Amino acid sequence: MSTHEHDDGCLHRMDAAPYVLGALEQSELQAYRTHLEGCAACHQEVVELQIVVNELPASAPVVPAPTAMRKRIMATVRSEAELLSAAGAAADRPARPVSRWRSRRFSLVGAGGALATGVAVLIAVVIATGSSSKETIIRGKTSGPASMAQVALHRRDGRSELVVAHMPQPALGKIYEVWLSHGKHSPPQPTNALFSPTGSGNGQVDVPNSLHGVKEVLVTTEPLGGSTRPTTPAIIKVTLRA
């Protein structure tokens, strides 16, 4: 459980899990990132839930759930989280003593309540599309600490996914963020796609929004929770074909 308590008037107390999962609408993203800068409780919750997401299996390709299904699941998650919050802190306390490490894990998946459960539910949802349409793969260029990594952007059925291999772990307190660049004369646009590779250096993340008019897909190293503007040079660049 977070060491910080939410203020009763915090309007974003249920948004940490959707944010970490990339389930917030683009219109909500900027407001929540601004909120994170001043709310220690929400920032801590994002950090804790990001640990949960990073530990979930990421080796098998995942097909994202339809928007309607995602909204139904998140509505259920938020409803259960409100019930858990009303029940008090002792409602989900483990019944028997556990080790310090296991207690920590209980705190993320148990004391995080339905929010952390929602993380596992949304990450695990896989829908078989049965589509036979052609997949386009665009290789990316890497530099800096990622110079030995292999990167490719997979595009199929209007969905884009960035796949990395041999990617180094970001520094402590950092995470990789995906950006969309429309050209040299406009700043890269942030997305809600944040990721860390597995211990073996493999990883994949959905690239949200339409890539219409996008010239490059970029990746930078940012503080946990992401940034609204790049704070480091891009270490991954994928140039889209005209």
Beta strands, then each sheet from edge to edge (+ up, - down):
strand 1: 136-139
strand 2: 141-142
strand 3: 150-156
strand 4: 159-165
strand 5: 174-181
strand 6: 189-195
strand 7: 203-207
strand 8: 216-223
strand 9: 236-239
sheet 1: 1+ 3- 4+ 7-
sheet 2: 2+ 9- 8+ 5- 6+
end
